[in-house]
């Protein structure tokens, strides 16, 4: 069997086109566009690159985009003040503080200071609670699990009654996607098992999975013989395992491997995400969707 590739790039384009026309419609009917502020502290190259992509995507969609760059030396109090200011700003519907923050700042304090109705990352405890209670309570599902959920839904994979096994129990991916697949809702209704570093027999659980979601951060942890024939395999891992010279640019680039042995697994699975190019491209898109929704909630149109 050769699995169907679930390509985030293609699904992303579909969603971005939908969002763009929604933004135009809202602007026409209500005279307002979604407002997103991105706060970047310091110059960590990975954070700069993420934030740049977020800003570009927001601008392409016609958002009001406010960029705030602060030096590493900013104090926690100053950052809190900044967040409070955007909480009060009527033209801003989404506040994104790029993580990680410098060590001297307590990131929990900063996240907890964001108005939960502007927390488009879905990291505030109120939004975590809404996600667990779901489905009608959910406002802002975090971007990576939301991207996974959307990929599964748009690919027509049957979830009702399916055995879903989630490898990894992080707050960013494992716990939220497990909760989302568990909900009594269309696109969910799975029987969910979460496995982690202390699980006795990882292989046993993975082999039962109709839907296997792997977010462990361990290169090629999941072996091909752990995959049930025809299963849907979502690999969230992005592990740097070395460097190579790019044929296109002639520059050094990272060699990335997922948490699943892709080359072998694709012969067994029914659907599989490549790394890179699978889940990755979905995350910024889902953040944009949350920002559009933040405005729609405010306008009372969802
Ligand atoms: N750093 C890495 N991923 C994320 C994300 O999704 N949101 C924020 N705010 N920071 C991040």
Boltz pocket constraint, residues with backbone or C-beta under 6 A from the ligand:
constraints:
  - pocket:
      binder: B
      contacts: [[A, 50], [A, 96], [A, 97], [A, 98], [A, 99], [A, 100], [A, 121], [A, 143]]
      max_distance: 6.0
